[in-house]
Amino acid sequence: MTKEALHYYNQVKKKFPLHQKEEKQFLESFKQTLHHYSKNHPQISYDDYIQIFGEPYAIISSYYEHIESEYIIEQMKIKKSFIKN
């Protein structure tokens, strides 16, 4: 993976609010997509990745639009209980 692709991936990853099994699977798949894309287009810049794949927050928003709200609520409750303790 190119430096630009890795930078873009890291920007997406660090903005995810949750890092459970499902998010990790999505991120791994997304990383593979970026790896293959960067292999075929090694000269593109970080800004090109944004134009092609979208802003990091847009990717996260799109991911959560396709996840059931019950899962999100349960994960937030779990996270909140860890923070309290």
C-alpha positions, 0 to 999 in steps of 0.5 A: 500500500502506498504512503498516501493510501495508508494515510487515508486508511489511518484517517478513516480508522481513527475516526471510527467511534467503535472498534468492535468485531464488525468495524474491524472486519469492515476496516480490514476489507476497506484496507484491502480495497485501498491496497488493490487500488493503490497497487493499480494507481500508485501515483494518486494523492491523498486528495485523490483518495478523498475524491474517489472514496469520500471524506473519512466521516462520509465513509463512517456515516455510510457504514453506520447507515447500513448497520442496524440501530439496535447494534449501535445502541448496544455497543454505545451502552457497553462503551458507556458502562466501561467509561463509568467504571 
